């Protein structure tokens, strides 16, 4: 059973764009395993951290809205604890059940209204 999650990763600021993409693609593969699906992916870019984390003063933020299984989330968190390229992560369970097609339509309409306002 897929649940809806928000998944945020902060990567080291010293990573090159190609390295960061490779790291993120690895986690995307884990999260989409066994029927999981990424509903929306946002790259929030490089930002200055409020305090140094593992001697890094900058971090690259990536945010995902996804439908995945609890086992996929647990595996991703296990890998994050080992990975030295990830400074911080945050996982929030949004809903216990999700209709992927309806949720994609909702997220695209939200993005359209936000772009109109700006």
LUMVO-736914 format. One record per residue (C-alpha): z negated, x negated, y; residue in three letters. Coordinates in nm, 2 decimals, decimal comma, padded with zeros to 4 digits. Each point is the difference from the previous one (the first is absolute). Example, Ala and Ser with C-alpha at 12.3 -4.5 7.8 and 13.67 -1.06 7.14 Angstrom:
2
pz->-00,78 | px->-01,23 | py->-00,45 | residu->ALA .
pz->00,07 | px->-00,14 | py->00,34 | residu->SER .
END
This chain:
118
pz->00,00 | px->00,00 | py->00,00 | residu->UNK .
pz->00,11 | px->-00,15 | py->00,33 | residu->UNK .
pz->-00,24 | px->00,01 | py->00,30 | residu->UNK .
pz->00,08 | px->-00,06 | py->00,36 | residu->UNK .
pz->-00,13 | px->-00,33 | py->00,15 | residu->UNK .
pz->00,02 | px->-00,20 | py->00,32 | residu->UNK .
pz->00,01 | px->-00,37 | py->-00,07 | residu->UNK .
pz->-00,03 | px->-00,26 | py->00,27 | residu->UNK .
pz->00,04 | px->-00,38 | py->-00,05 | residu->UNK .
pz->-00,07 | px->-00,29 | py->00,23 | residu->UNK .
pz->00,18 | px->-00,31 | py->-00,09 | residu->UNK .
pz->-00,05 | px->-00,35 | py->00,13 | residu->UNK .
pz->00,16 | px->-00,07 | py->00,33 | residu->UNK .
pz->00,13 | px->-00,34 | py->-00,12 | residu->UNK .
pz->00,23 | px->00,16 | py->-00,25 | residu->UNK .
pz->00,37 | px->-00,02 | py->00,07 | residu->UNK .
pz->00,19 | px->00,34 | py->00,00 | residu->UNK .
pz->00,16 | px->-00,07 | py->-00,33 | residu->UNK .
pz->-00,33 | px->-00,09 | py->-00,17 | residu->UNK .
pz->-00,17 | px->00,31 | py->00,15 | residu->UNK .
pz->00,29 | px->00,22 | py->-00,13 | residu->UNK .
pz->-00,03 | px->-00,15 | py->-00,34 | residu->UNK .
pz->-00,38 | px->00,07 | py->-00,01 | residu->UNK .
pz->00,04 | px->00,36 | py->00,12 | residu->UNK .
pz->00,28 | px->00,06 | py->-00,25 | residu->UNK .
pz->-00,23 | px->-00,11 | py->-00,28 | residu->UNK .
pz->-00,26 | px->00,26 | py->00,10 | residu->UNK .
pz->00,26 | px->00,27 | py->00,05 | residu->UNK .
pz->00,11 | px->-00,06 | py->-00,36 | residu->UNK .
pz->-00,35 | px->00,04 | py->-00,13 | residu->UNK .
pz->-00,06 | px->00,32 | py->00,21 | residu->UNK .
pz->00,33 | px->00,16 | py->-00,11 | residu->UNK .
pz->-00,06 | px->-00,07 | py->-00,37 | residu->UNK .
pz->-00,02 | px->00,30 | py->-00,24 | residu->UNK .
pz->00,15 | px->00,25 | py->00,25 | residu->UNK .
pz->-00,16 | px->-00,10 | py->00,32 | residu->UNK .
pz->00,20 | px->00,03 | py->00,32 | residu->UNK .
pz->-00,02 | px->-00,13 | py->00,35 | residu->UNK .
pz->00,03 | px->00,28 | py->00,24 | residu->UNK .
pz->00,00 | px->-00,20 | py->00,32 | residu->UNK .
pz->-00,03 | px->-00,37 | py->00,09 | residu->UNK .
pz->-00,09 | px->-00,13 | py->00,34 | residu->UNK .
pz->-00,01 | px->-00,36 | py->00,11 | residu->UNK .
pz->-00,25 | px->-00,02 | py->00,29 | residu->UNK .
pz->00,09 | px->-00,36 | py->00,06 | residu->UNK .
pz->-00,20 | px->-00,31 | py->00,08 | residu->UNK .
pz->-00,33 | px->00,05 | py->00,19 | residu->UNK .
pz->-00,29 | px->-00,21 | py->00,11 | residu->UNK .
pz->-00,31 | px->00,06 | py->-00,21 | residu->UNK .
pz->-00,33 | px->00,08 | py->00,17 | residu->UNK .
pz->-00,17 | px->-00,28 | py->-00,19 | residu->UNK .
pz->00,13 | px->-00,27 | py->-00,23 | residu->UNK .
pz->00,04 | px->00,10 | py->-00,36 | residu->UNK .
pz->00,04 | px->-00,29 | py->-00,25 | residu->UNK .
pz->00,08 | px->-00,23 | py->00,30 | residu->UNK .
pz->00,29 | px->00,22 | py->00,11 | residu->UNK .
pz->00,01 | px->00,14 | py->00,36 | residu->UNK .
pz->00,31 | px->00,21 | py->-00,05 | residu->UNK .
pz->00,11 | px->00,25 | py->-00,26 | residu->UNK .
pz->00,30 | px->00,20 | py->-00,10 | residu->UNK .
pz->-00,08 | px->00,37 | py->-00,05 | residu->UNK .
pz->00,20 | px->00,22 | py->-00,24 | residu->UNK .
pz->-00,09 | px->00,37 | py->-00,06 | residu->UNK .
pz->00,12 | px->00,22 | py->-00,29 | residu->UNK .
pz->-00,02 | px->00,37 | py->-00,07 | residu->UNK .
pz->00,05 | px->00,04 | py->-00,37 | residu->UNK .
pz->-00,04 | px->00,22 | py->-00,30 | residu->UNK .
pz->-00,14 | px->-00,20 | py->-00,29 | residu->UNK .
pz->-00,24 | px->00,00 | py->-00,29 | residu->UNK .
pz->-00,36 | px->-00,12 | py->00,01 | residu->UNK .
pz->00,09 | px->-00,27 | py->-00,25 | residu->UNK .
pz->00,27 | px->-00,14 | py->00,22 | residu->UNK .
pz->-00,24 | px->-00,01 | py->00,30 | residu->UNK .
pz->-00,27 | px->-00,17 | py->-00,22 | residu->UNK .
pz->00,26 | px->-00,26 | py->-00,12 | residu->UNK .
pz->00,12 | px->-00,07 | py->00,36 | residu->UNK .
pz->-00,36 | px->-00,05 | py->00,12 | residu->UNK .
pz->-00,07 | px->-00,23 | py->-00,29 | residu->UNK .
pz->00,30 | px->-00,21 | py->00,09 | residu->UNK .
pz->-00,10 | px->00,00 | py->00,37 | residu->UNK .
pz->-00,34 | px->-00,15 | py->-00,08 | residu->UNK .
pz->00,18 | px->-00,30 | py->-00,16 | residu->UNK .
pz->00,28 | px->-00,04 | py->00,26 | residu->UNK .
pz->-00,08 | px->-00,25 | py->00,27 | residu->UNK .
pz->00,29 | px->00,14 | py->00,23 | residu->UNK .
pz->-00,18 | px->00,33 | py->00,05 | residu->UNK .
pz->-00,28 | px->-00,01 | py->00,26 | residu->UNK .
pz->-00,12 | px->00,36 | py->-00,02 | residu->UNK .
pz->00,11 | px->00,33 | py->-00,15 | residu->UNK .
pz->-00,10 | px->00,37 | py->00,04 | residu->UNK .
pz->00,08 | px->00,28 | py->-00,24 | residu->UNK .
pz->-00,07 | px->00,36 | py->00,09 | residu->UNK .
pz->00,05 | px->00,29 | py->-00,24 | residu->UNK .
pz->00,16 | px->00,28 | py->00,21 | residu->UNK .
pz->00,05 | px->00,27 | py->-00,27 | residu->UNK .
pz->-00,07 | px->00,05 | py->-00,37 | residu->UNK .
pz->00,34 | px->00,16 | py->-00,05 | residu->UNK .
pz->00,33 | px->-00,05 | py->00,18 | residu->UNK .
pz->00,34 | px->00,15 | py->00,00 | residu->UNK .
pz->00,22 | px->-00,30 | py->00,08 | residu->UNK .
pz->00,30 | px->00,18 | py->00,12 | residu->UNK .
pz->-00,19 | px->00,23 | py->00,24 | residu->UNK .
pz->-00,21 | px->-00,30 | py->00,13 | residu->UNK .
pz->00,31 | px->-00,20 | py->00,07 | residu->UNK .
pz->00,14 | px->00,28 | py->00,21 | residu->UNK .
pz->-00,34 | px->00,03 | py->00,19 | residu->UNK .
pz->-00,01 | px->-00,37 | py->00,07 | residu->UNK .
pz->00,36 | px->-00,01 | py->00,12 | residu->UNK .
pz->-00,06 | px->00,29 | py->00,24 | residu->UNK .
pz->-00,32 | px->-00,17 | py->00,13 | residu->UNK .
pz->00,20 | px->-00,32 | py->00,07 | residu->UNK .
pz->00,27 | px->00,20 | py->00,18 | residu->UNK .
pz->-00,25 | px->00,18 | py->00,23 | residu->UNK .
pz->-00,17 | px->-00,33 | py->00,08 | residu->UNK .
pz->00,32 | px->-00,17 | py->00,09 | residu->UNK .
pz->00,09 | px->00,30 | py->00,22 | residu->UNK .
pz->-00,33 | px->-00,03 | py->00,19 | residu->UNK .
pz->00,05 | px->-00,37 | py->00,07 | residu->UNK .
END
